């Protein structure tokens, strides 16, 4: 039962990949959390003081308008210091939005044209010269892997992207992309939590270990379901996590959930999207906490006992 709340560890996603903070701040909900760019810049300054220097965003993010968030984040970065953070963004998801009148339906696009267009837009909106890590955001089933890889490799060689990764791709699709790229795939950003255990059994985390990259983990506390779900399984899990949190000196069930994902040897890096400082502090403490093996399996047994069969 060990933890250290003083600092966020720095981790390397891949031997040839970027070094990032061991807790990543997710920006997806920031437009509902902060009223002004000045408020957001203050939060970014505070994050940097705690060692959380890696920011996760995506071209499609935005509320109420999809595709509006990167520009708002860029405004805050101009105040907080663009060069003080590592920027992770994503391309490929196309949603219906007044900012994309050409989109008639939600779809996915890993064409060379879209990857380049998205990269150029992200650089401009964020006000940066280079994207530290670009992720292919969810699978495009019409992807031509040679075209997609060539576009990404060109952007790396041009100095517009430093590193390449994927998000929410199956093992087979990660391997397909990697087989065509000159640059390594340095991460797969995936959903993993006590309420979403499929990466444990479907080969996703095994692949990360085998290929030598750390996955980035979104929704490590299971979203609102962990806190609001009233079904018997979720209530029981919430109670168990709260008890484990008390044993390890963690604030609550959310932090126990983060410690759960951090315990897996794949070394997943949690993305925490809270605007509340106590939640970030708790996540830092949880990421530095090593759960006992039996406590980890107790959590699994509450959520998916079939993994024991």
C-alpha positions in Angstrom: 0.0 0.0 0.0 2.3 2.8 -1.2 1.6 6.2 -2.5 3.2 9.6 -2.9 1.1 12.7 -3.5 4.0 15.1 -3.9 4.5 14.8 -7.7 3.2 13.3 -10.9 5.6 10.8 -12.4 6.9 11.5 -15.9 6.4 8.5 -18.1 7.6 7.6 -21.6 4.8 6.2 -23.8 7.2 4.3 -26.0 11.0 4.0 -26.2 10.9 6.2 -29.3 7.9 8.2 -28.1 7.2 11.3 -26.1 7.6 11.7 -22.3 4.4 12.9 -20.8 2.9 13.5 -17.3 1.7 10.3 -15.5 -1.7 11.9 -15.2 -3.1 13.7 -18.3 -5.7 16.4 -18.2 -8.6 15.9 -20.6 -10.2 19.0 -22.1 -13.4 17.5 -23.6 -15.7 19.1 -21.0 -13.7 22.3 -20.4 -16.2 24.7 -22.1 -18.8 23.8 -19.5 -16.3 24.0 -16.7 -14.7 27.4 -17.3 -16.5 30.6 -18.2 -13.5 32.4 -19.7 -10.1 31.7 -21.2 -8.6 33.5 -18.2 -10.2 31.1 -15.8 -9.0 28.2 -17.9 -5.5 29.6 -18.1 -5.5 29.8 -14.3 -6.4 26.1 -14.2 -3.7 25.2 -16.6 -1.1 27.1 -14.5 -2.3 25.2 -11.5 -2.0 21.9 -13.3 1.5 22.7 -14.4 2.4 23.4 -10.8 1.3 19.9 -9.9 3.3 18.4 -12.8 0.3 17.7 -15.0 1.7 19.1 -18.2 0.1 16.9 -20.8 -3.2 18.1 -22.3 -5.6 15.8 -24.3 -7.9 17.3 -26.9 -9.4 16.5 -30.3 -10.4 18.3 -33.5 -14.0 17.2 -33.0 -14.4 18.3 -29.4 -16.6 21.3 -28.6 -19.8 22.3 -26.8 -22.3 23.3 -27.9 -20.6 23.3 -31.3 -18.4 20.3 -32.3 -15.0 21.5 -33.7 -15.0 24.6 -31.4 -12.9 23.5 -28.5 -9.3 23.6 -29.8 -9.6 27.3 -30.5 -10.9 28.0 -27.0 -8.0 25.9 -25.6 -5.6 27.8 -27.8 -6.8 31.1 -26.3 -6.1 29.9 -22.8 -2.7 28.5 -23.8 -1.7 31.9 -25.1 -2.2 33.2 -21.5 -0.7 30.1 -19.7 2.2 29.5 -22.0 1.9 27.3 -25.1 5.4 25.8 -24.7 4.8 24.7 -21.2 2.6 21.8 -22.1 2.6 18.6 -24.3 -0.4 18.7 -26.6 -2.2 15.5 -27.6 -4.9 15.9 -30.2 -6.9 13.6 -32.6 -8.2 13.6 -36.1 -10.8 11.6 -38.1 -14.2 12.0 -36.5 -16.6 14.0 -38.6 -19.8 15.2 -36.9 -22.7 17.4 -38.1 -21.9 20.9 -37.0 -22.5 24.5 -38.2 -18.7 24.6 -38.3 -18.6 21.7 -40.8 -21.6 22.4 -43.1 -20.3 19.8 -45.6 -21.0 17.0 -43.1 -24.3 15.4 -43.8 -23.9 12.4 -41.4 -21.5 11.4 -38.7 -18.7 9.5 -40.2 -14.9 8.9 -40.0 -12.2 10.0 -42.3 -8.5 8.9 -42.3 -7.9 10.1 -45.8 -4.6 12.0 -46.5 -6.6 15.1 -47.3 -8.5 15.1 -44.0 -5.5 14.2 -41.9 -3.5 17.1 -43.3 -6.5 19.5 -43.1 -7.2 18.5 -39.5 -3.5 18.9 -38.6 -3.2 22.4 -40.1 -6.4 23.5 -38.4 -5.3 22.1 -35.0 -2.0 23.9 -35.3 -3.7 27.2 -36.1 -6.4 26.9 -33.5 -4.1 25.8 -30.7 -1.5 28.4 -31.7 1.4 26.0 -31.7 4.1 25.1 -34.2 4.0 21.3 -33.7 1.6 18.7 -32.3 3.4 16.5 -29.8 1.1 13.5 -30.4 -1.5 13.1 -33.1 -4.0 10.2 -32.7 -6.2 8.6 -35.3 -9.6 9.0 -33.5 -11.7 5.9 -33.6 -11.7 3.5 -36.6 -12.3 4.6 -40.2 -13.5 1.3 -41.8 -12.8 2.8 -45.2 -9.2 3.6 -44.3 -6.5 2.9 -47.0 -3.6 2.1 -44.7 -1.0 3.1 -47.2 -2.6 6.5 -47.7 -3.1 7.1 -44.0 0.4 6.1 -43.0 2.0 8.1 -45.8 0.1 11.3 -44.7 1.2 10.8 -41.1 4.8 10.1 -42.0 4.9 13.2 -44.2 3.6 15.4 -41.4 6.2 13.9 -39.1 9.0 14.6 -41.6 7.7 18.2 -42.1 8.0 18.8 -38.3 4.2 19.4 -37.9 3.7 16.2 -35.8 6.3 14.8 -33.4 4.6 11.4 -32.7 1.8 9.2 -34.0 -0.7 7.1 -32.1 -4.3 5.7 -32.3 -7.4 5.9 -30.2 -10.0 3.2 -29.7 -8.6 0.9 -32.4 -8.7 -2.9 -32.1 -5.4 -4.9 -32.0 -5.8 -5.9 -35.7 -6.3 -2.3 -36.8 -3.4 -1.0 -34.7 -1.2 -3.6 -36.3 -2.5 -2.7 -39.8 -1.6 1.0 -39.3 1.8 0.2 -37.7 2.7 -2.1 -40.6 2.6 0.8 -43.0 4.0 3.6 -40.9 7.7 4.6 -40.7 7.0 6.2 -37.4 6.1 3.9 -34.4 2.6 3.8 -33.0 3.4 5.2 -29.5 0.0 4.6 -27.8 -3.5 3.4 -28.2 -5.9 5.6 -26.2 -8.7 3.3 -24.9 -11.5 3.1 -22.5 -10.6 1.0 -19.4 -12.1 1.1 -15.9 -13.6 -1.3 -13.3 -16.9 -0.9 -15.4 -15.2 -1.6 -18.7 -12.8 -4.6 -18.5 -12.8 -5.7 -22.1 -9.2 -4.5 -22.7 -8.0 -7.1 -20.1 -9.5 -10.0 -22.0 -9.6 -8.9 -25.7 -5.9 -8.6 -26.2 -5.7 -4.8 -26.2 -3.5 -4.5 -23.0 -1.5 -7.6 -24.0 -0.7 -5.9 -27.3 0.5 -2.8 -25.5 2.9 -4.8 -23.4 4.1 -6.8 -26.4 4.7 -3.8 -28.6 6.2 -1.7 -25.8 3.8 1.2 -25.6 1.7 2.6 -22.7 -2.0 3.0 -23.4 -3.7 6.2 -22.5 -6.9 5.6 -20.6 -10.1 7.6 -21.0 -13.0 7.4 -18.6 -10.9 5.6 -16.0 -13.7 6.0 -13.4 -16.4 4.7 -15.7 -18.0 8.1 -16.4 -21.1 9.0 -14.5 -22.3 5.4 -14.2 -19.9 4.6 -11.4 -21.3 7.5 -9.3 -24.9 7.5 -10.5 -25.7 3.9 -11.4 -28.2 2.3 -9.1 -28.2 -1.2 -10.4 -27.1 -3.8 -7.9 -23.7 -4.5 -9.6 -22.7 -0.8 -9.7 -23.8 -0.1 -6.2 -21.8 -3.0 -4.9 -18.8 -2.0 -6.9 -19.0 1.6 -5.6 -19.2 0.3 -2.1 -16.2 -2.0 -2.6 -14.1 0.8 -4.2 -14.9 3.2 -1.3 -13.7 0.6 1.2 -10.5 0.0 -0.8 -10.0 3.7 -1.0 -10.2 4.0 2.8 -7.7 1.2 3.2 -5.1 3.0 1.0 -5.8 6.5 2.2 -7.4 7.6 -1.0 -10.2 10.1 -1.1 -12.9 7.8 -2.5 -14.2 5.4 -5.1 -13.0 7.4 -8.1 -9.5 7.3 -6.9 -9.6 3.6 -6.1 -10.8 3.1 -9.8 -7.8 5.0 -11.0 -5.4 3.0 -8.8 -7.1 -0.1 -10.3 -6.2 0.8 -13.9 -2.7 1.9 -12.9 -2.1 -1.5 -11.3 -2.1 -3.3 -14.6 1.4 -4.0 -16.0 0.5 -2.3 -19.3 1.1 1.0 -17.4 -2.0 2.8 -18.5 -1.8 6.6 -18.2 -5.2 8.0 -16.8 -6.9 11.0 -18.5 -8.7 13.0 -15.9 -11.1 15.6 -17.3 -12.2 17.3 -14.0 -12.0 21.0 -13.4 -12.0 20.4 -9.7 -8.5 20.6 -8.1 -9.3 18.0 -5.4 -10.1 15.5 -8.1 -6.8 16.1 -9.8 -5.0 15.8 -6.5 -6.8 12.6 -5.8 -5.9 11.2 -9.3 -2.2 12.0 -8.7 -2.3 10.1 -5.4 -4.1 7.2 -7.0 -1.7 6.9 -9.9 1.1 6.5 -7.4 -0.7 3.9 -5.4 0.0 0.2 -5.9 -3.0 -2.0 -5.2 -2.6 -5.4 -3.6 -3.2 -8.2 -6.1 -6.1 -9.6 -4.2 -7.8 -6.1 -4.0 -7.4 -5.8 -7.8 -9.0 -9.2 -8.4 -11.8 -8.4 -5.9 -12.7 -5.4 -8.1 -12.7 -7.6 -11.2 -14.9 -10.2 -9.5 -17.6 -7.6 -8.8 -17.7 -6.4 -12.4 -17.0 -9.4 -14.6 -16.7 -12.7 -12.7 -16.7 -14.5 -16.1 -13.0 -13.5 -16.4 -12.4 -16.2 -13.7 -13.8 -19.0 -15.8 
